Amino acid sequence: QLQLVESGGGLVQFGGSLRLSCVASGFTLDYYAMGWFRQAPGKEREGISCISSSGIRTNYADSVKGRFTISRDNAKNTVYLQMNSLKPEDTAVYYCAASSTPRCPGAFGSWGQGTQVTVSS
């Protein structure tokens, strides 16, 4: 069974940092682009970052560019999202997703359950 499990969410103060992790099981991430998404209450799901299968190409939404960094360790079957300079508007449930393609933008068909990130003022 394919499974993606996010971790690392929590409560952080304004300007703080968190690192989210997404561990895959049931398949290897080597061949697939991976993405991070978020959804705040009452808002549409927002794609915030994508990384190619090799990790050499990345992209970011303007809302997080310069503050968030996506990375991957294929040997550990894990994707990370380092979040710095967090703002209250970053409060959301964060999801990782696997694409059926090796390059970004992906075609995301496999999703984790999400992890809550809350940024206080």
Contacts in CASP RR format, 6 or more apart in sequence:
PFRMAT RR
TARGET T0000
AUTHOR 0000-0000-0000
METHOD contacts of the structure
MODEL  1
QLQLVESGGGLVQFGGSLRLSCVASGFTLDYYAMGWFRQAPGKEREGISC
ISSSGIRTNYADSVKGRFTISRDNAKNTVYLQMNSLKPEDTAVYYCAASS
TPRCPGAFGSWGQGTQVTVSS
1 25 0 8 1.000
1 26 0 8 1.000
2 24 0 8 1.000
2 25 0 8 1.000
2 26 0 8 1.000
2 27 0 8 1.000
2 98 0 8 1.000
2 110 0 8 1.000
3 24 0 8 1.000
3 25 0 8 1.000
3 26 0 8 1.000
3 112 0 8 1.000
4 22 0 8 1.000
4 23 0 8 1.000
4 24 0 8 1.000
4 96 0 8 1.000
4 97 0 8 1.000
4 98 0 8 1.000
4 110 0 8 1.000
4 111 0 8 1.000
4 112 0 8 1.000
5 22 0 8 1.000
5 23 0 8 1.000
5 25 0 8 1.000
5 112 0 8 1.000
5 113 0 8 1.000
6 20 0 8 1.000
6 21 0 8 1.000
6 22 0 8 1.000
6 94 0 8 1.000
6 95 0 8 1.000
6 96 0 8 1.000
6 112 0 8 1.000
6 113 0 8 1.000
6 114 0 8 1.000
6 115 0 8 1.000
7 20 0 8 1.000
7 21 0 8 1.000
7 22 0 8 1.000
7 23 0 8 1.000
7 115 0 8 1.000
8 18 0 8 1.000
8 19 0 8 1.000
8 20 0 8 1.000
8 21 0 8 1.000
8 115 0 8 1.000
9 18 0 8 1.000
9 20 0 8 1.000
9 94 0 8 1.000
9 115 0 8 1.000
9 116 0 8 1.000
9 117 0 8 1.000
10 18 0 8 1.000
10 115 0 8 1.000
10 116 0 8 1.000
10 117 0 8 1.000
10 118 0 8 1.000
11 118 0 8 1.000
11 119 0 8 1.000
11 120 0 8 1.000
12 18 0 8 1.000
12 86 0 8 1.000
12 117 0 8 1.000
12 118 0 8 1.000
12 119 0 8 1.000
12 120 0 8 1.000
13 119 0 8 1.000
13 120 0 8 1.000
14 86 0 8 1.000
14 87 0 8 1.000
14 88 0 8 1.000
14 119 0 8 1.000
14 120 0 8 1.000
14 121 0 8 1.000
15 84 0 8 1.000
15 85 0 8 1.000
15 86 0 8 1.000
15 87 0 8 1.000
15 119 0 8 1.000
16 84 0 8 1.000
16 85 0 8 1.000
16 86 0 8 1.000
16 119 0 8 1.000
17 82 0 8 1.000
17 83 0 8 1.000
17 84 0 8 1.000
17 85 0 8 1.000
17 86 0 8 1.000
18 83 0 8 1.000
18 86 0 8 1.000
18 117 0 8 1.000
19 80 0 8 1.000
19 81 0 8 1.000
19 82 0 8 1.000
19 83 0 8 1.000
20 36 0 8 1.000
20 80 0 8 1.000
20 81 0 8 1.000
20 83 0 8 1.000
20 94 0 8 1.000
20 96 0 8 1.000
20 115 0 8 1.000
20 117 0 8 1.000
21 78 0 8 1.000
21 79 0 8 1.000
21 80 0 8 1.000
22 34 0 8 1.000
22 36 0 8 1.000
22 78 0 8 1.000
22 79 0 8 1.000
22 80 0 8 1.000
22 81 0 8 1.000
22 96 0 8 1.000
22 112 0 8 1.000
23 76 0 8 1.000
23 77 0 8 1.000
23 78 0 8 1.000
24 77 0 8 1.000
24 78 0 8 1.000
24 79 0 8 1.000
24 98 0 8 1.000
25 77 0 8 1.000
27 98 0 8 1.000
28 74 0 8 1.000
28 77 0 8 1.000
29 53 0 8 1.000
29 72 0 8 1.000
29 74 0 8 1.000
29 77 0 8 1.000
29 78 0 8 1.000
29 79 0 8 1.000
29 98 0 8 1.000
30 53 0 8 1.000
30 74 0 8 1.000
31 53 0 8 1.000
31 102 0 8 1.000
32 53 0 8 1.000
32 98 0 8 1.000
32 99 0 8 1.000
32 100 0 8 1.000
32 101 0 8 1.000
32 102 0 8 1.000
33 50 0 8 1.000
33 51 0 8 1.000
33 52 0 8 1.000
33 53 0 8 1.000
33 98 0 8 1.000
33 99 0 8 1.000
33 101 0 8 1.000
33 102 0 8 1.000
33 103 0 8 1.000
33 104 0 8 1.000
33 105 0 8 1.000
33 106 0 8 1.000
34 50 0 8 1.000
34 51 0 8 1.000
34 70 0 8 1.000
34 72 0 8 1.000
34 79 0 8 1.000
34 96 0 8 1.000
34 97 0 8 1.000
34 98 0 8 1.000
34 99 0 8 1.000
35 47 0 8 1.000
35 49 0 8 1.000
35 50 0 8 1.000
35 51 0 8 1.000
35 70 0 8 1.000
35 79 0 8 1.000
35 96 0 8 1.000
35 97 0 8 1.000
35 98 0 8 1.000
35 99 0 8 1.000
35 104 0 8 1.000
35 106 0 8 1.000
35 108 0 8 1.000
36 47 0 8 1.000
36 48 0 8 1.000
36 49 0 8 1.000
36 50 0 8 1.000
36 68 0 8 1.000
36 70 0 8 1.000
36 79 0 8 1.000
36 81 0 8 1.000
36 94 0 8 1.000
36 95 0 8 1.000
36 96 0 8 1.000
36 97 0 8 1.000
37 45 0 8 1.000
37 46 0 8 1.000
37 47 0 8 1.000
37 48 0 8 1.000
37 94 0 8 1.000
37 95 0 8 1.000
37 96 0 8 1.000
37 97 0 8 1.000
37 108 0 8 1.000
38 45 0 8 1.000
38 46 0 8 1.000
38 47 0 8 1.000
38 48 0 8 1.000
38 90 0 8 1.000
38 92 0 8 1.000
38 93 0 8 1.000
38 94 0 8 1.000
38 95 0 8 1.000
38 117 0 8 1.000
39 45 0 8 1.000
39 46 0 8 1.000
39 92 0 8 1.000
39 93 0 8 1.000
39 95 0 8 1.000
40 89 0 8 1.000
40 91 0 8 1.000
40 92 0 8 1.000
40 93 0 8 1.000
43 92 0 8 1.000
45 95 0 8 1.000
46 61 0 8 1.000
46 63 0 8 1.000
46 92 0 8 1.000
47 61 0 8 1.000
48 60 0 8 1.000
48 61 0 8 1.000
48 63 0 8 1.000
48 64 0 8 1.000
48 68 0 8 1.000
49 58 0 8 1.000
49 59 0 8 1.000
49 60 0 8 1.000
49 61 0 8 1.000
49 64 0 8 1.000
49 68 0 8 1.000
49 70 0 8 1.000
49 81 0 8 1.000
50 58 0 8 1.000
50 59 0 8 1.000
50 70 0 8 1.000
50 99 0 8 1.000
50 104 0 8 1.000
50 105 0 8 1.000
50 106 0 8 1.000
51 57 0 8 1.000
51 58 0 8 1.000
51 70 0 8 1.000
51 71 0 8 1.000
51 72 0 8 1.000
51 79 0 8 1.000
51 104 0 8 1.000
52 58 0 8 1.000
52 102 0 8 1.000
52 103 0 8 1.000
52 104 0 8 1.000
53 74 0 8 1.000
53 102 0 8 1.000
53 103 0 8 1.000
54 102 0 8 1.000
55 71 0 8 1.000
55 72 0 8 1.000
57 103 0 8 1.000
57 104 0 8 1.000
58 70 0 8 1.000
58 104 0 8 1.000
59 104 0 8 1.000
59 105 0 8 1.000
60 66 0 8 1.000
60 68 0 8 1.000
60 70 0 8 1.000
63 89 0 8 1.000
64 83 0 8 1.000
64 90 0 8 1.000
67 83 0 8 1.000
67 84 0 8 1.000
67 85 0 8 1.000
67 86 0 8 1.000
68 81 0 8 1.000
68 82 0 8 1.000
68 83 0 8 1.000
68 84 0 8 1.000
69 81 0 8 1.000
69 82 0 8 1.000
69 84 0 8 1.000
70 79 0 8 1.000
70 80 0 8 1.000
70 81 0 8 1.000
70 82 0 8 1.000
71 79 0 8 1.000
71 80 0 8 1.000
71 82 0 8 1.000
72 78 0 8 1.000
72 79 0 8 1.000
72 80 0 8 1.000
73 80 0 8 1.000
79 96 0 8 1.000
81 94 0 8 1.000
81 96 0 8 1.000
83 90 0 8 1.000
83 117 0 8 1.000
86 117 0 8 1.000
86 119 0 8 1.000
87 119 0 8 1.000
88 119 0 8 1.000
88 120 0 8 1.000
88 121 0 8 1.000
89 119 0 8 1.000
90 117 0 8 1.000
90 119 0 8 1.000
91 117 0 8 1.000
91 118 0 8 1.000
91 119 0 8 1.000
92 116 0 8 1.000
92 117 0 8 1.000
93 114 0 8 1.000
93 115 0 8 1.000
93 116 0 8 1.000
93 117 0 8 1.000
94 114 0 8 1.000
94 115 0 8 1.000
94 116 0 8 1.000
94 117 0 8 1.000
95 111 0 8 1.000
95 112 0 8 1.000
95 113 0 8 1.000
95 114 0 8 1.000
96 111 0 8 1.000
96 112 0 8 1.000
96 114 0 8 1.000
97 108 0 8 1.000
97 109 0 8 1.000
97 110 0 8 1.000
97 111 0 8 1.000
97 112 0 8 1.000
98 108 0 8 1.000
98 109 0 8 1.000
98 110 0 8 1.000
99 106 0 8 1.000
99 107 0 8 1.000
99 108 0 8 1.000
99 109 0 8 1.000
100 106 0 8 1.000
100 107 0 8 1.000
100 109 0 8 1.000
101 107 0 8 1.000
END
